[in-house]
Amino acid sequence: MTFRLGTRASALALAQSRMVADALARASGQDVELVQITTAGDRSTAPVAQLGVGVFVSALRDALVAKDVDLAVHSYKDLPTAPADGLVIAATPEREDPRDALIARDGLTLTELPPGARVGTGAVRRIAQLRALGLPIETVPIRGNVDTRLRRVASGELDAVVLARAGLSRLGRAHEVTEILDPLLMLPAPAQGVLAVECRADDLDLFDALRALDHGPTRAAVDAERALLATLEAGCSAPVAGLAETAGDRWLSGPAQVPARDDRWLSGPAQVPARDDRWLSGPAQVPARDDRWLSGLAQVPARDDGEIYLRGAVLSPDGRVAFRLSRTGTLAEASTIGRLLAEDLLGAGANEVLGVQQ
């Protein structure tokens, strides 16, 4: 028996799908064939924010329903928050590093870029957070695959681009990163760095085989982040960010300096921490784990295997207004934590910012 795996045709999509195909072949003992499918998002050159939610997944899901393929691999952040009839996410493999990364000319970091530097990104979330830093740079909306974006830096058309580190890592290009952006300055998109492996709900044998690829803490983190997104009624193209951490995550931080803040983050110039290949390098500004920011020195407490810590942010497109809050709960409460954090954000005034987007 051969499983047919539907995938987009980009280099990143193929790399991700091969990872899943290899893992499924090992778990099931069956062959896995990749079937390349072109989506509406692949055919369009319009900004993602104008294309709407689901443009990179609808064709793959159509192929699943039509039984042209047996399973499909998605970048989880591209999926609409509403479930698809007759389909199920059978596996969420362990998350890759979800942070954003800067790739700049001459090995520069964000704060080393000269005034007027042109920084490219296709995400309104990243544009808003870059503007919130108050740095004298110009943000440039861009589209295209990873190679296309990096070539625009190499050619001098752009001074830098911001991309997901997960994609660069999966393509074997993480060494080109000049700075890993701290989530406290650039909070990732919900489900960034996570793959979703989808199959038909009635294909029980394949579903059972795919469960071997599932990573429980990653699934819980995604449940929390996407519940946040769904409750805010915001799509993947809205300036909404969210990151859930669980015990054992590589980006857990130790003793931290926590600045005095209120429900809105400071939007002036900010110092980006020294870069390395870990989540945080040394002492960093980390919120104490409750619903509000606290001032003074804070010790981020140890977490047991059943705990989850979720941060969420809603920003205006120009970065002038930013609401950032957090909640903590158990893995079993992941979706509830996401919903409650969204309600906290809306209660703090984030609905006014989202109203501008909608």
N, C-alpha and C positions, 0 to 999 in steps of 0.2 A: 504494500500500500504506500502511496505517495501523497503527502499533504501538500496542497497548493496554497502558498502564502502570497496574498496580495500586498503589493508595496508600490509607493511612488517611485519614480525613476531617478530621482536626484542621487548624487553620491552619498549624501548623509542618510537618506531614507534607505538606500540599499545596504549601507554599512550597518544600520540599526536592524534591518530585517535579517541580514545574515547572522547577526548575533543571536536573534531569537530562533532562527532556523537551526543553527548549530545546537542550541540548548534543547530545542524540542526533539531533534534527532537523537541526542544522547538520552533524553528522558523516555522517549517512546520506542526507540529502536527502528523507527520508520524514516524513509527518505522525505525530504522537504524540498519542494520546487518553488522558486520565486517567480511570481507572475507580475510583470510591471504594468501599472495602470496610471493613466494621466488624469489628473483632477482639474476642476475648474480653476483652482488657485494656481496650478502650474501653467495654464494657458494664458492667464491674465497678467498684465504688467501694472495693473492699478495698485495703489497702496492697499495693504491688508485691511486697514481700518475701513476702507470703502467697500471691500468685498463681502464683509459680513462673516458670521460664524459658520464653520463647517465646510468652507470651500475646499479645504485640503483633504477632507475625509468622505464626502458624499459619494464620490465615484467608487471608492473602496467598499463602502457599505452597500452600495447598489450591487456590486459584484458578489458580495457575500450572500445577499438575499437571493440573487439569481443563481446561486450555487456555481458561479464561475470560479470561485476560490473557496477554500475551506476556512481560512483565517486571514486576518489582516493585522498589520502592525502600524500604529499611529504614534506620533508625538502627542502625548496625553493632553498637552495644553491646547492642541488644535481642536479637540472634541467639544461639541456643544455640551452644556451641563445636563440637558434632558436626555434620558436614555432612548435608544433606538429600538423600535418594536422588533421583536424576534431575534435580537442580538444581545450578547452579553460580553462584558470585559472579563475574560477568563483568567487573565494573569496581568499583574503589574510587577515586572522584574525589578530588582534592587535599583534604587535611584543612583544616577550618576550625579556628580557635583552640580547643584542647581544654580550656582552663582553666575553672574554676568562677567564677561572678560573684555578688557580693552586690548586692541591690537593697534599700536601706533607706530609711526615712522621713527626711526632712530632710537627705538627702545624706550620711548618716553612714557611716563605715567600720566594720569589724568591732570594732576596739578602742575606737571612740567610742560604741558602743551602751551604754546605761546598765545597771546591775545589774538582773537580772530581765527583760531584753528578750527577747521571744519571736521566735525565728528559725525559719522554716518550711522544710522540705525533705522530699522523699519518699524519699531514698536513705539506707540504713543506713550506707553508706560515708561520706557527708557528715556524718551525725549523729555517727558515731564520731570523725571527725577534728575536728569542732567541739568535742566534749567533751574530746578530747586536748589542746586548747589551754589548758584550765583557765580560760577566761573565765567571768564570772558571768552567763551567759545561759541561757535555757531553749530547748531544741530541741523543735520541734513537728512531728510527722509529718503530711504533707499529700499530697493527690492533686489532680489537675485539670490542665487545660491551662495554658499560659503566662499567658493573660489572666486566668483565674480566680485564679491564684496572686498575680499582681501586684495584682489588685483587693483582695486580703486585706491587703496593705500599705497601699494607698491608703485603705481604710476604717478603718484603725487596729486591725483585729483582730490583725494581726501587726506587729512592728516592722521585720522584714526577711525576705527569702527568699533562698535560694541556688539558683541555676539554672545550667545550662550556658551559657557565653557564646556558643557556636556557634549554639544555637537562637535566642537573642535577636538575634544578628547577622543570621541568615537571615530573621527576621521584621521587620528594620529597627528594632529596639528596643534596640540596643546603647547608645544614648545615655542610657538609663534606669539603666544600671549605676552604682552608687556606688563600687564597688571590684572590681578584678580580683584574685582570690585566688591568691597565689603557689603554684605546685605543690609547693613545699617545705613548705607548711603544709596545703594541700588538694590532694593528688595526685588527678588525674582518674580516672574509670573507664576500664578498658581499652576502646579504640576510641571513646572519647568524641570527638565532633566529626567523625566519619567516617560517610559514607553507604556502604551496600552495595547494588549494583545486581545483581539476581539474575534469571536466566532459565533455561529448560530446557536441560539439557546437550546435547540432540540438535538444538537450534535453532542450527546452526552459523553461518548468515548473520547472525542477530541478535547472537550471541556476537562475531563478528568486528567488527560495527559498534560494539558497546559497548566494545571494547578501546581505541577512540580516547579514551574517557573515563577510562581507567585512569591512575593516578599511581603510578609504581613505588615511590618512597620511602614514600608513604602505605601502600601495600599491605604493604611490608616491616615498617613500624612496627606495623601491625595484626596481622600474623603473629606478631610477637614478643609483643605484649601478650596476644593470645588464646591463644598457647601457654602463657604464664604462667598464665592463668586456667584453662585445661583441665587442666594438670598439677596445679594446686591443687584440682581438682575442685570449683570454686566457680562459682556462677552469677552473673548480672548483679546479683542482689539481695544478694549477700554483701558484707561489709565488706572488699573487696579492691580495691586501686587499682594502676594501672600506666600508665606513660607512656614511650614510646620516642621518642627524638629522632634525627634524621638530619642530615647536612650540608645546610645551606641552610634549616633550620627557622627561623622568625622568632623563636623563643623561646631561641635559643642565647645563652649568657651569656659575658661577658668575665671579667677578673680577679675573683676572688671570695674572700670571707672564709669559711673553713670551720671550724665549731666542732668541738671535741673531742666525739666521740660513740662509742657502741658499737652493737651490732646493734639495739638498741631505741632508738627516737627519744625524746627528752625529751618529757614530756607535761605540763609545767607551762605557766604563762602564756607566751605568745609575742607578739612584736611583728610585726604584719603590715606588710610594706614599703609605701612610698608607692605609691599607685595611679597607673597610666597605662594607655594602650592597647597597650603592648608587653608582651612576656612578663615581663621583669624590669626594674625601674627602678633603675639604678645598681648599686653593690656589693650582693651578696645572698649568703645562705648557700647554697652549692652544694656537693654532695658531689664529692670527687675521683673520677675515673672508674676505680674498681676495685671489688672486691666488698665493701670495708669503708669506713667513714667514717674520714677522716684529719683530724688537727688541724693548725692553723697556716694560713698563707696558701697558697692553691693557685691555680695558673694553669690554667684549663680549657683543655686543648690544642686546637689546631685539628684538625678532622676532614676527611678526604677524602670524596669522594662515595660511597665504599663502606662507610662506618662507621656503626654504630648504637649508641646508648647507651640502656639500658633501666633504669628504676627501678621497683621494685615494693614494695607494702606490704600487710600483713595486720594488721587491728586487731580488738581485742575491741569488742563493741557499746558499752561504756561509755568506750572510748578510753583505758583505763588501761594496756593492753598494746598495743604497736605494734612490729611488726617491719618494718624498711625496709632494703632492700639494693639493689645495682645491679650490672650487668654490661655489658661492652662487647664488640662483635664486628663482623663484617662484615654487610652487607645480605643476602648469600647465606646467612648463618647465622642469620637472624632467628628462625626457629622454634626452633632449637636453643638460642639465647640465652635465649628465654623459658622453655623447659623447664628449663634449668640454673639460672636464677634462682629458679624455683619450688622446685627441689630444695634450693637454698641456704636459702630461707625455711623450708621444712619442716624442714631439718636444724637451723635455729636455734631451732625450737620453735613455728613458726606452726601446725603441725598441731594443737596443743592448742587454739588459738583457733578454728580451723576446725571442730574436733570439736564445740565448743559450738554452732556454727551448724547443723551437720548433724544 
